[in-house]
Amino acid sequence: MADCSFQFKIETSPSEIIDKVKSRIESEGGSFTGDENEGNFNLPTPIGAIEGNYSVSDNELKIDITKKPMMLPCGMIESELQKRLK
């Protein structure tokens, strides 16, 4: 049971922010597929994987978490995403 959705304003070009996110996810052992319009990702954590998809439109990055560890609250995921997007 996941159903976490987040929206972030992006201050740079979509391709720049997606390249940054892709690099960070892959450097942490995850997988990332997609382009500056949409895609999906999988990120391992010590308590289980986080899976989701994203889309970009009108200077906004929308992230939907489709699978996450039950013990990991949506607010914590959102907080970590905000840190990584800066």
VMD Tcl script that builds the backbone (N, CA, C; Angstrom):
set m [mol new atoms 258]
animate dup $m
set s [atomselect $m all]
$s set {name element resname resid chain x y z} {
  {N N MET 1 A 0.858 -1.190 0.000}
  {CA C MET 1 A 0.000 0.000 0.000}
  {C C MET 1 A 0.889 1.233 0.000}
  {N N ALA 2 A 0.798 2.035 -1.031}
  {CA C ALA 2 A 1.684 3.194 -1.109}
  {C C ALA 2 A 0.867 4.475 -1.252}
  {N N ASP 3 A 0.572 4.860 -2.465}
  {CA C ASP 3 A -0.240 6.042 -2.721}
  {C C ASP 3 A 0.291 7.328 -2.092}
  {N N CYS 4 A 1.529 7.627 -2.326}
  {CA C CYS 4 A 2.095 8.924 -1.945}
  {C C CYS 4 A 2.296 9.702 -3.244}
  {N N SER 5 A 1.855 10.942 -3.267}
  {CA C SER 5 A 2.066 11.780 -4.449}
  {C C SER 5 A 2.645 13.112 -4.009}
  {N N PHE 6 A 3.635 13.576 -4.763}
  {CA C PHE 6 A 4.294 14.842 -4.436}
  {C C PHE 6 A 4.460 15.670 -5.700}
  {N N GLN 7 A 4.432 16.988 -5.536}
  {CA C GLN 7 A 4.691 17.882 -6.663}
  {C C GLN 7 A 5.733 18.900 -6.219}
  {N N PHE 8 A 6.710 19.108 -7.092}
  {CA C PHE 8 A 7.792 20.038 -6.799}
  {C C PHE 8 A 7.952 21.008 -7.970}
  {N N LYS 9 A 8.056 22.279 -7.669}
  {CA C LYS 9 A 8.378 23.263 -8.705}
  {C C LYS 9 A 9.831 23.043 -9.106}
  {N N ILE 10 A 10.108 23.122 -10.402}
  {CA C ILE 10 A 11.496 22.983 -10.834}
  {C C ILE 10 A 11.978 24.321 -11.375}
  {N N GLU 11 A 13.162 24.671 -10.940}
  {CA C GLU 11 A 13.743 25.973 -11.273}
  {C C GLU 11 A 14.683 25.898 -12.466}
  {N N THR 12 A 14.996 24.670 -12.903}
  {CA C THR 12 A 15.915 24.486 -14.020}
  {C C THR 12 A 15.158 23.821 -15.169}
  {N N SER 13 A 15.870 23.459 -16.208}
  {CA C SER 13 A 15.219 22.762 -17.321}
  {C C SER 13 A 14.831 21.358 -16.875}
  {N N PRO 14 A 13.745 20.808 -17.446}
  {CA C PRO 14 A 13.352 19.439 -17.076}
  {C C PRO 14 A 14.478 18.427 -17.281}
  {N N SER 15 A 15.222 18.546 -18.377}
  {CA C SER 15 A 16.286 17.565 -18.615}
  {C C SER 15 A 17.377 17.663 -17.551}
  {N N GLU 16 A 17.656 18.863 -17.064}
  {CA C GLU 16 A 18.685 19.032 -16.033}
  {C C GLU 16 A 18.259 18.379 -14.718}
  {N N ILE 17 A 17.020 18.596 -14.306}
  {CA C ILE 17 A 16.558 18.009 -13.047}
  {C C ILE 17 A 16.454 16.491 -13.162}
  {N N ILE 18 A 16.005 15.985 -14.299}
  {CA C ILE 18 A 15.886 14.535 -14.482}
  {C C ILE 18 A 17.269 13.888 -14.498}
  {N N ASP 19 A 18.243 14.525 -15.147}
  {CA C ASP 19 A 19.615 13.999 -15.129}
  {C C ASP 19 A 20.151 13.918 -13.697}
  {N N LYS 20 A 19.859 14.935 -12.889}
  {CA C LYS 20 A 20.319 14.968 -11.503}
  {C C LYS 20 A 19.673 13.837 -10.694}
  {N N VAL 21 A 18.359 13.677 -10.837}
  {CA C VAL 21 A 17.645 12.635 -10.100}
  {C C VAL 21 A 18.127 11.250 -10.527}
  {N N LYS 22 A 18.267 11.040 -11.835}
  {CA C LYS 22 A 18.740 9.754 -12.370}
  {C C LYS 22 A 20.110 9.408 -11.790}
  {N N SER 23 A 21.013 10.383 -11.795}
  {CA C SER 23 A 22.362 10.175 -11.282}
  {C C SER 23 A 22.341 9.788 -9.797}
  {N N ARG 24 A 21.532 10.487 -9.021}
  {CA C ARG 24 A 21.485 10.201 -7.585}
  {C C ARG 24 A 20.873 8.836 -7.291}
  {N N ILE 25 A 19.779 8.506 -7.985}
  {CA C ILE 25 A 19.139 7.205 -7.760}
  {C C ILE 25 A 20.093 6.079 -8.139}
  {N N GLU 26 A 20.746 6.203 -9.297}
  {CA C GLU 26 A 21.667 5.154 -9.730}
  {C C GLU 26 A 22.884 5.060 -8.823}
  {N N SER 27 A 23.361 6.190 -8.289}
  {CA C SER 27 A 24.519 6.150 -7.392}
  {C C SER 27 A 24.177 5.488 -6.064}
  {N N GLU 28 A 22.881 5.429 -5.732}
  {CA C GLU 28 A 22.450 4.779 -4.499}
  {C C GLU 28 A 21.972 3.351 -4.747}
  {N N GLY 29 A 22.285 2.809 -5.946}
  {CA C GLY 29 A 21.975 1.416 -6.239}
  {C C GLY 29 A 20.601 1.176 -6.839}
  {N N GLY 30 A 19.905 2.236 -7.202}
  {CA C GLY 30 A 18.571 2.098 -7.774}
  {C C GLY 30 A 18.594 2.074 -9.286}
  {N N SER 31 A 17.398 1.968 -9.861}
  {CA C SER 31 A 17.278 2.010 -11.315}
  {C C SER 31 A 16.336 3.140 -11.706}
  {N N PHE 32 A 16.585 3.704 -12.874}
  {CA C PHE 32 A 15.825 4.862 -13.335}
  {C C PHE 32 A 15.679 4.755 -14.844}
  {N N THR 33 A 14.457 4.810 -15.337}
  {CA C THR 33 A 14.222 4.817 -16.770}
  {C C THR 33 A 13.252 5.938 -17.092}
  {N N GLY 34 A 13.487 6.599 -18.204}
  {CA C GLY 34 A 12.598 7.673 -18.616}
  {C C GLY 34 A 13.346 8.817 -19.242}
  {N N ASP 35 A 12.616 9.882 -19.502}
  {CA C ASP 35 A 13.193 11.074 -20.119}
  {C C ASP 35 A 12.673 12.319 -19.404}
  {N N GLU 36 A 12.794 13.494 -20.048}
  {CA C GLU 36 A 12.378 14.719 -19.365}
  {C C GLU 36 A 10.863 14.888 -19.298}
  {N N ASN 37 A 10.104 13.923 -19.830}
  {CA C ASN 37 A 8.639 13.995 -19.761}
  {C C ASN 37 A 8.043 13.055 -18.716}
  {N N GLU 38 A 8.530 11.804 -18.703}
  {CA C GLU 38 A 7.989 10.824 -17.749}
  {C C GLU 38 A 8.888 9.605 -17.658}
  {N N GLY 39 A 8.698 8.836 -16.603}
  {CA C GLY 39 A 9.475 7.617 -16.423}
  {C C GLY 39 A 9.180 6.981 -15.089}
  {N N ASN 40 A 10.036 6.037 -14.685}
  {CA C ASN 40 A 9.849 5.375 -13.404}
  {C C ASN 40 A 11.192 5.054 -12.763}
  {N N PHE 41 A 11.125 4.700 -11.494}
  {CA C PHE 41 A 12.342 4.448 -10.733}
  {C C PHE 41 A 12.093 3.418 -9.649}
  {N N ASN 42 A 13.198 2.865 -9.151}
  {CA C ASN 42 A 13.191 1.900 -8.062}
  {C C ASN 42 A 14.423 2.220 -7.225}
  {N N LEU 43 A 14.218 2.403 -5.937}
  {CA C LEU 43 A 15.327 2.748 -5.051}
  {C C LEU 43 A 15.326 1.828 -3.840}
  {N N PRO 44 A 16.397 1.037 -3.666}
  {CA C PRO 44 A 16.443 0.168 -2.487}
  {C C PRO 44 A 16.712 0.972 -1.214}
  {N N THR 45 A 16.125 0.540 -0.112}
  {CA C THR 45 A 16.424 1.105 1.202}
  {C C THR 45 A 16.693 -0.077 2.136}
  {N N PRO 46 A 17.246 0.173 3.296}
  {CA C PRO 46 A 17.503 -0.944 4.223}
  {C C PRO 46 A 16.232 -1.705 4.642}
  {N N ILE 47 A 15.065 -1.053 4.537}
  {CA C ILE 47 A 13.828 -1.728 4.974}
  {C C ILE 47 A 12.922 -2.134 3.808}
  {N N GLY 48 A 13.400 -1.964 2.577}
  {CA C GLY 48 A 12.613 -2.368 1.412}
  {C C GLY 48 A 12.677 -1.320 0.312}
  {N N ALA 49 A 12.284 -1.706 -0.872}
  {CA C ALA 49 A 12.404 -0.821 -2.030}
  {C C ALA 49 A 11.284 0.224 -2.085}
  {N N ILE 50 A 11.636 1.355 -2.663}
  {CA C ILE 50 A 10.664 2.395 -2.998}
  {C C ILE 50 A 10.565 2.403 -4.511}
  {N N GLU 51 A 9.347 2.276 -5.032}
  {CA C GLU 51 A 9.126 2.305 -6.474}
  {C C GLU 51 A 8.144 3.411 -6.791}
  {N N GLY 52 A 8.326 4.012 -7.957}
  {CA C GLY 52 A 7.399 5.066 -8.335}
  {C C GLY 52 A 7.574 5.484 -9.770}
  {N N ASN 53 A 6.781 6.475 -10.153}
  {CA C ASN 53 A 6.898 7.052 -11.483}
  {C C ASN 53 A 6.831 8.559 -11.363}
  {N N TYR 54 A 7.196 9.222 -12.442}
  {CA C TYR 54 A 7.214 10.682 -12.420}
  {C C TYR 54 A 6.745 11.210 -13.762}
  {N N SER 55 A 6.336 12.460 -13.736}
  {CA C SER 55 A 6.032 13.178 -14.974}
  {C C SER 55 A 6.404 14.641 -14.763}
  {N N VAL 56 A 6.727 15.304 -15.857}
  {CA C VAL 56 A 7.111 16.712 -15.810}
  {C C VAL 56 A 6.206 17.485 -16.749}
  {N N SER 57 A 5.637 18.583 -16.229}
  {CA C SER 57 A 4.885 19.497 -17.091}
  {C C SER 57 A 4.774 20.851 -16.400}
  {N N ASP 58 A 4.802 21.897 -17.212}
  {CA C ASP 58 A 4.651 23.269 -16.699}
  {C C ASP 58 A 5.556 23.567 -15.504}
  {N N ASN 59 A 6.851 23.284 -15.640}
  {CA C ASN 59 A 7.831 23.547 -14.580}
  {C C ASN 59 A 7.484 22.876 -13.257}
  {N N GLU 60 A 6.861 21.719 -13.346}
  {CA C GLU 60 A 6.518 20.980 -12.144}
  {C C GLU 60 A 6.866 19.501 -12.332}
  {N N LEU 61 A 7.483 18.938 -11.310}
  {CA C LEU 61 A 7.826 17.525 -11.288}
  {C C LEU 61 A 6.825 16.840 -10.370}
  {N N LYS 62 A 6.083 15.895 -10.919}
  {CA C LYS 62 A 5.094 15.147 -10.131}
  {C C LYS 62 A 5.628 13.735 -9.930}
  {N N ILE 63 A 5.670 13.305 -8.678}
  {CA C ILE 63 A 6.172 11.980 -8.336}
  {C C ILE 63 A 5.071 11.206 -7.633}
  {N N ASP 64 A 4.806 10.003 -8.117}
  {CA C ASP 64 A 3.850 9.097 -7.483}
  {C C ASP 64 A 4.607 7.871 -6.999}
  {N N ILE 65 A 4.531 7.605 -5.705}
  {CA C ILE 65 A 5.148 6.416 -5.134}
  {C C ILE 65 A 4.122 5.284 -5.234}
  {N N THR 66 A 4.489 4.220 -5.933}
  {CA C THR 66 A 3.567 3.109 -6.151}
  {C C THR 66 A 3.811 1.940 -5.194}
  {N N LYS 67 A 5.009 1.894 -4.612}
  {CA C LYS 67 A 5.334 0.838 -3.649}
  {C C LYS 67 A 6.376 1.387 -2.688}
  {N N LYS 68 A 6.184 1.106 -1.415}
  {CA C LYS 68 A 7.143 1.539 -0.392}
  {C C LYS 68 A 7.043 0.620 0.803}
  {N N PRO 69 A 8.079 0.606 1.645}
  {CA C PRO 69 A 7.994 -0.184 2.870}
  {C C PRO 69 A 6.870 0.367 3.770}
  {N N MET 70 A 6.122 -0.522 4.384}
  {CA C MET 70 A 4.994 -0.112 5.221}
  {C C MET 70 A 5.438 0.825 6.353}
  {N N MET 71 A 6.634 0.610 6.866}
  {CA C MET 71 A 7.123 1.393 8.003}
  {C C MET 71 A 7.650 2.780 7.610}
  {N N LEU 72 A 7.696 3.071 6.328}
  {CA C LEU 72 A 8.263 4.330 5.857}
  {C C LEU 72 A 7.134 5.300 5.504}
  {N N PRO 73 A 6.948 6.367 6.299}
  {CA C PRO 73 A 5.851 7.299 6.027}
  {C C PRO 73 A 6.090 8.167 4.788}
  {N N CYS 74 A 5.000 8.547 4.148}
  {CA C CYS 74 A 5.081 9.393 2.957}
  {C C CYS 74 A 5.821 10.697 3.249}
  {N N GLY 75 A 5.603 11.262 4.420}
  {CA C GLY 75 A 6.259 12.519 4.780}
  {C C GLY 75 A 7.777 12.410 4.790}
  {N N MET 76 A 8.286 11.272 5.214}
  {CA C MET 76 A 9.733 11.071 5.230}
  {C C MET 76 A 10.275 10.966 3.803}
  {N N ILE 77 A 9.539 10.279 2.942}
  {CA C ILE 77 A 9.942 10.172 1.537}
  {C C ILE 77 A 9.952 11.560 0.896}
  {N N GLU 78 A 8.910 12.344 1.155}
  {CA C GLU 78 A 8.828 13.689 0.588}
  {C C GLU 78 A 9.993 14.559 1.050}
  {N N SER 79 A 10.324 14.470 2.323}
  {CA C SER 79 A 11.434 15.237 2.882}
  {C C SER 79 A 12.757 14.876 2.207}
  {N N GLU 80 A 13.002 13.578 2.031}
  {CA C GLU 80 A 14.230 13.134 1.372}
  {C C GLU 80 A 14.265 13.568 -0.093}
  {N N LEU 81 A 13.120 13.519 -0.754}
  {CA C LEU 81 A 13.068 13.968 -2.159}
  {C C LEU 81 A 13.412 15.452 -2.259}
  {N N GLN 82 A 12.858 16.249 -1.369}
  {CA C GLN 82 A 13.142 17.686 -1.386}
  {C C GLN 82 A 14.629 17.947 -1.230}
  {N N LYS 83 A 15.285 17.243 -0.327}
  {CA C LYS 83 A 16.732 17.408 -0.135}
  {C C LYS 83 A 17.495 17.057 -1.409}
  {N N ARG 84 A 17.113 15.966 -2.053}
  {CA C ARG 84 A 17.847 15.493 -3.236}
  {C C ARG 84 A 17.602 16.355 -4.467}
  {N N LEU 85 A 16.497 17.073 -4.502}
  {CA C LEU 85 A 16.191 17.905 -5.668}
  {C C LEU 85 A 16.876 19.257 -5.639}
  {N N LYS 86 A 17.490 19.607 -4.512}
  {CA C LYS 86 A 18.145 20.920 -4.394}
  {C C LYS 86 A 19.526 20.901 -4.999}
}
mol reanalyze $m
mol bondsrecalc $m
mol representation Tube
mol addrep $m
